Amino acid sequence: MTANKIGFSFAAYYRNEPNGKKRFVAAPAEMTYKKLLRNTTIGYLTVMIDRTIVGNILLVNIFIFAQSQHACQR
């Protein structure tokens, strides 16, 4: 990452399915912001961030955020 000045990277991973099987989730060769908005492929445990390039970003727990938004709409 350092040699190529890449600020954000992620990798492929296996996902455990409810039936006990594992499913391979491939990482795309590249990701743009527009593609990122339409795709939830990125597994947080595979993310590496170089904060000297990207800055200090916050990765939000979407599940907790969605629950809080749902509770506010009641």
C-alpha positions in Angstrom: 0.0 0.0 0.0 2.7 2.4 0.9 4.8 1.9 -2.2 1.7 2.5 -4.5 0.3 5.3 -2.3 -3.0 3.4 -1.8 -5.0 4.8 1.1 -7.8 2.2 1.4 -7.8 -1.5 0.6 -9.8 -4.6 1.3 -9.7 -8.3 0.6 -11.9 -11.2 -0.4 -13.3 -13.3 2.4 -15.5 -16.3 3.2 -19.0 -15.8 4.7 -20.6 -18.3 7.0 -24.1 -19.0 5.8 -27.0 -20.0 8.1 -27.0 -23.6 6.7 -23.4 -24.0 7.9 -21.7 -23.7 4.5 -19.1 -21.1 3.6 -19.6 -18.7 0.6 -16.6 -17.0 -1.0 -17.1 -13.2 -1.4 -14.7 -11.9 -4.1 -13.2 -8.5 -3.8 -13.6 -6.4 -7.0 -10.4 -5.3 -8.7 -11.3 -1.7 -8.1 -14.0 0.3 -6.3 -15.2 3.8 -7.0 -17.3 5.9 -4.7 -20.3 5.4 -6.9 -19.9 1.7 -7.0 -19.3 1.7 -3.2 -22.8 3.2 -2.7 -24.4 0.3 -4.6 -22.3 -2.5 -3.2 -21.8 -4.0 0.3 -19.0 -6.3 -0.6 -16.5 -4.8 1.7 -16.0 -6.9 4.9 -14.8 -4.5 7.7 -12.4 -7.1 9.0 -10.5 -7.0 5.7 -10.1 -3.2 5.5 -6.8 -1.5 5.8 -6.6 2.3 5.9 -3.6 4.5 5.6 -4.8 7.6 7.5 -1.9 9.7 6.3 -3.5 9.5 2.9 -7.2 9.1 3.6 -7.4 11.1 6.8 -9.3 10.2 9.9 -12.5 8.5 8.7 -15.2 6.9 10.9 -16.6 3.5 9.9 -20.2 3.4 11.3 -21.9 0.3 12.5 -24.8 0.3 10.0 -26.9 -2.1 11.9 -26.9 0.0 15.0 -27.5 3.2 13.0 -30.4 1.6 11.1 -32.0 0.5 14.4 -31.7 3.9 15.9 -33.2 5.5 12.7 -36.1 3.0 12.8 -36.7 3.8 16.5 -36.8 7.5 15.7 -39.5 7.0 13.1 -42.0 5.4 15.5 
